[in-house]
Amino acid sequence: MAKPLVAIVGRPNVGKSTFFNKVVGKRVSIVEDKPGVTRDRLYYDTEWCGYNFTMIDTGGIELKSDDAMWKHIKSQAEIAVDVADVILLFVDGKQGIISDDIDIAHFLRKSKKPVVLAVNKLDNNEVEKTYEFYELGLGDPYPVSAEQGKGIGDLLDAVCEYLPKIDTNLDSEVINIAVVGKPNAGKSSLVNRLLGYDRVIVSNVAGTTRDAIDTAFVYEGQKYNLIDTAGIRRKRSIDESVESYSVMRSLAAIRRADVCLVVIDSKEELSEQDIRICGYVHEQGKPSVIVMNKWDIVEKDTHTINKYNARLVEQLKFMDYFDAIYVSAKTGQRTDKIMKEVNFVYGEACKRITTGVLNDIVQDAVSLVEPPAHNGKRLKVFFVTQSSSNPPTFVFFVNDTELLHFSYKRYLENCLRKAFEFKGTPIRLVFRNKNEEDNFV
């Protein structure tokens, strides 16, 4: 049984995101004294007094605005209301009731969903300031101070009156997929194409997605969590504190991902920033798929894809194991193959090699190319074992790690890849002096 959904809505700057972060116990949603900071829906699983549910933080609603971005935000909030089991409406107790609150309340009543009314910013529990909000016709208003954490328990108790208690034990492993890349590379369009509906805002304005957005879905019986992230810019290009935080969250999304989709704009030259993003994914040991997007607008001949692959090989030498696919999120060209590639590289990252086979391959490699020597002493490889997977990590027991040269380490890695491929995933080689502590090189 799916967890019930609780959507937090209201006009801009009423403290929705502050409440969201307070309940989940971490800074998941951006909080800044600026309207429009939260743009897409943010989902987070939480629990209160035995009730398990998913909270949805939405952007501030401007029902009467004609601005394109505010229309996008309104659309996202409407979707949240549509899928929610309970709606939590936030209003500003300091400012008092205004016409926008009345309009939003009217909009929520038409949804026929249960609504709990929170009057925020009442730091001293000024109950008398809640009375005017009875005018909204949504029942008893609850005084809270999201910033100070006051009144939150009573508010959540009211929400839980509409929720069932459910067993949240997971019956299978969820694979987390982070969609990363530069701004305006088509990440959100790709997410929407994979999911089959408009889950995130799509705009030709760079920086539209500021939050890392999680969406659960199932493909061929396997559960996945798709994470759309903000475009990652160069540091010198980041001016706003909001965008700086968005980039940090994008990097955090890579760290918690099981697989990364690195989206690159095919119609542009591979940039320094594209390479930096690939490098970060590589350093974090994540299996990945290079998604060359917007392939539909690239002028092509019979040699075009070979030229692009050669360029990737040249510029991504540090991750020559890369797996690339050429798609168009706009037209859907080859996007049906992306999940198969995700499963393939994830399988490569989880691959385990038996110790006997592994040692046979390594001993053959050592016999073929003798290890380096220094001052008359030669490196000896006694034994190899795979210590972990995702990324595949191999521990080499040797006589003296000081005798290991980078080029020989690279040679051994190439031999392992030739034997076992490990397409789309980095591998780690750890060298340890026999009977001594670890020595990572």
N, C-alpha and C positions, 0 to 999 in steps of 0.2 A: 504494500500500500504506500502510495506516495505521501510525502509529508505535506500537510496543509500549508498554504501560502498566506502570509500577512503582508499586505502592501502598505507602505508608509507614504502618504501623499500630503500635499499642501502647497501653498504659494511659496515663492522664493524666500529664503532667509528666515525661516521660522524655526530652524533647529532640527530638522528631520535627520540629517546626517550625523549630527552630534548624538542624538538619541540612538541611532543605528549603531554607531561605534561603541557607545556605552553598553548596550545590550550584548553585543557580540564579544566585547572585552578586548578589542584591538582596533587600531586605526585602519579600517577597511575602506571606508568612504572618505573622500576629500572633504575637509571642513575649512571653509574660508569665508570671510565676510564679504562675499561678492555673489550677486545673483547669477544663476546658470552654471555654477561650478559642477554640480552633479547633473550629468546630461543623460546617460543611459541608465537602465535598470541594473542594480547590483543585488545579487542574491547571496544570502549567507545562512547556513543552518545553525540553529540555536535551540536551547532548551530552557523551559521555565517550570519548576515544580512538577516535573514528570511529564510535561507536555513538550513534544518535539515538533518544531515547525521551521519553515524557511521564511526569513524576512526579506522583503524587497524594498530597497531604497530607491526612490525615484527623483527625478529633477523637479524643481519648483514649477508649478503650473501657472502659465499666463494665458488664460482662456481667451482673452480679447486681443492678444498681440497678433500682428500680421507678419512679424519677423520670421524668416524661414527657420532659423535655429530654434526659436521658441515653439514653432509648430512641430518640429521634430521632437522636442522634449515633451510636449503635450501628447503626441502620438505614443511615445514610450510609456508615459504615465497611464494613458488609456488602456494599453495592453496589460499593464500591471494590474489595474483595477479589474479588467476582464477575467484574468486568470486567478485572481486572489479569492481566498475563502473568507477572509476578514480584511477590512480596510481600517487603517489607523490614520485619522485626519489630524494633522498638526496645525494649530493656529498660534498667534503671538499674543500672549496675555498682557504684555507691556503696551503694545500698540492698540489693543482692543479690536473689536470686530470691524471689518471693512467690507466693501462691496465684493471684492474678490473672494473672500471667505464664503459669502452668501452664494455666489455663483458656483463655487466648487462644491458646496454642500448640496446644491440643487442637482448638479451633475452626478454626485455620488448617490443621491436618493434614487435616481433613475436606474442605477445599476442593480437595485434590489438586493445588494449585499449588506451584511451586518457592518455597521460603522461604529468605531469607538473614537470619541472626541478627546484629544489631548490639548490642554491649554498650556503652552510652554512659556518658559522664561519667568516663572513665578518663584523666585528664589526663596521667598519667605512664606510660601504656602498661603498666598493671599486669596483665599477661597472666594471672597466677595468679587474678585475680578473675573471670576468664571461665569457669573450669573447672566451677563448679557449674551453669552454664547448659546443659551437655551433657544435664542431666536433662530438658530440654524436648524432646529427641529431634528436633532440627532441624538437626543437623550441626554443623560448626565455628562457634563464636561468634567474631566479629571485634571486637577492642577498638577503640573510637573515642572521640574527644572532639570532639563537634560544635561546641562553643563555640570550641575552639582550632584546629579544622580538622585534628586529628591522626587518622590511620588512615582518612580518607575515601577516599583513592585505592585502597587495598586493598579496601575495602568495595565501591566501585563496580566494581572489576575483577571481584569475585565476582558482582555483579548482572549484569554484561555477559556472563558465561559462558552465561546463559540467553537472551540477546537476539540477534536477527539484525541484521546490518548492512543498512540500507535507504537508498534514495535519497529524500531529503526535499524535492526540488524541488517547489514548488507549481505546479499547472497552471492556477490561476485566482486572481483577486483575492478575498480574504476581506473581507466587510463586517462591521465590528464594531458591534454594537447594545448600547448601555448602557440598562438598565432602572432608572430613578431615581425618587425620590419620598420622601415622608414615611414614617416607620415605620407599618406596619400598613395601608398603602394597597392591598395585594394584589399587590405586585411578584413575590414568589416564586410565588404561585398562578398569576400570568399566565405566568411563565417555564415552569412545569410544564405549563400548558395548551398553550403554543406547541410545546413539545418532545414532548408526548404521554406523559410519564411523570414520576414524582416525582424530579426532578433536585436540588431544594433543599428544605430543611425548610420546611414550612408550619405556622404556629402563630398563634393569636390573641394571643400575647404580643408586644407591640411590641419590636423590636430583636432578633428571632430570628436574622436574617441579619446577621453581623458582618463577614464577608469578602466581597470582590468576587469572584464566582465565574464563571469562563469555561466555556462549553460550546459546542463546535463542532457544527454541524448543516448539513444541505443542504436547501434549499427550491427546488423546480422547477429543479434543476441548478446553482443558485448556492450557493456556500459562505458561511456566516455564522458569526460568533462572538458568542454571546449572553452578556452580562455582567449577572448579577444583583448588585445592590449593597445595602449597608446603608442603612436609612432615614436621611435627612438631617434632623437636628434643628436648632433654633436653638442658637446657641453657649451661651446661658445655661441651656439644658436639658441640656447635656452635662456629666455629672459624672465618669464613669469614663474613665481614660486609654485603655482598650480601645476604648470607643465613639468617643472623639475620633479615634483612629487610623482607625477604620472609616469615619468621615465623610470624612477626608482621602482615603481610598482610593476612596470613592464619587465625590468630585470629580475624582480622577485618572482614574477610569473614563470620566467625561464627556469629559475632555481627549483621551483616546485613542480615543474612539468616532467612528464615521462617521455614525451616526444615534442619537438618543436617544428612548426612549419615556418620557415623563414621566407617571407613573401618579398619578392623583388620585382620591380617594374621593368618588364622586358624592353620597353621602348626607350629606356635610358641606359647609358653606360653604367656598368657596375661601379658604384661609388665607394669611396673610402669608408663611408658609414655603413654601407651594406657589408663590407668586409669585416668591420669592427663587430657588427652584430653576429655574424657567423663565428667570429673569433670568440665572442663571449659564450655562445652556445657550445662551442668546442671545449672551452676551458671548464665549463660546468659539467662536462662529460655526458651531454644529452644527445641521444639519437635524433636525427633531424631529416627533413625533406626540404630541399631548396625548391620553392614554388615560383617559377618564372611566370608571373601574371601578365595580363594584357597582351597575350600572344596573338590575339585576333587583330590587333592594329599594327603588328610588325610586318613590314614588307618582306616577303620570303621567296626563296627559290629552293632548289633541291639540296643546296649545301648550307642553308641558313642555320639549321639546328646544330649541325656539326661545328660551325663557326662559334656558335654560342657556347657549346660544350667545351670547345678548346679554350675559350676565354675564361670559363669557370675553372678549368684545370689549371690555367696559368695563374689566376688571381687567388685561388683558394688552395694553394699548395699545402698549407698547414692542415687542411682537412680533405686530402685527396680521396678519401673514402665517401665523399658526398654523393647523395642520391638526388637527382633533379627531375622535375616534371614541368612541362610547359602547358599552361592552362589559360583560360579566360573566365574569370569569375562573372563577368558581364554576360557572356553568351552561354556559359556552362561547358565550354569545350574542355574535355578531359577531366573536369572536376570530379566525375564519378570514379576516377582512378585514385584520387588522393587518399581516401581511407584505406585502400589496399596497400598503398605505399607506407602509410602510417603503421599499419599492422606488420608490414614486412620489416621496416627498420626497428620497430619495437622488439620483434622476434629476434632480430640479429643482436640487439643489445642484451637480451635475456639469454642468449645462447650459452650453454655450458659444454665444455670440452672435457672428456674423461682424461684422467691423469696419465694413463698409459699412452694413449694416442698423442697427447700433448708432448710428452717427453720424447717419443719417437720422432716427431716433426722437428723439435728443437735440436736433438742430437744429430739428425741428418743435416740441419742447417749449420751446426758447429763444425761438422766434419767437412762440409763443402767449403766453408770460409772460416779459416782459423781465427780465433779471437785475438785482439791486440795484445802486445807485450810491452812492458816498460821496465827498463833497467834489468833486463834479463828475466823478468817475471811475467808469466802469461796468465790472462784471465781464464779461469776454468768454471764451466757451468755444471754444477752437480745434479741439480734437480729443479723441476718447474711444476707449479700447481696453479690452478685457477682459484683465486681466493673469493671472488664475488662476480656478480654480473650487473649489468645496467649502471655504469659501463663495464664490459668485461675487463677484469683485472687479473693480471698474471704475476705471480711472485717467483723470481729467479733466485735460487740459492747459489752463490758463487764464492770463490776463495777470497776475493778482495774487490770491493766495489770501486776502489780508487783506480783500478786498471780498466774500467769500462769507459769507452769513448762513445760520444754521442752518435757517431756514424754507425757503430756496431749495434747500438741499441735500435737505431732506425732499421738496420738490416734485419734484426730479429723480428721487429714489428712487421716488416714487409713479408717475411717468411710466414708468420702467423696469418696474415691477411691472404696470402696466396693459398694457404691450405684451407682456411675456414671462412674467408671473405670478410665477414663483419661489415657488410655494406651499410652505409648510412649512420654508423655509430663510431665514436672514438673508442680506443682501447687503452688501457693503462698497463705499463710494464714497471714493476717494482723490483729492485735488486737489493738483496739482503745478504750480508756476510753470514756464512753458515755458523749457526750457534750464537749469533749476535743480534742486537736490536735492529729494527727496520732502518733501511737507508733508502729514501726515496730520491730518484734522480730523473 
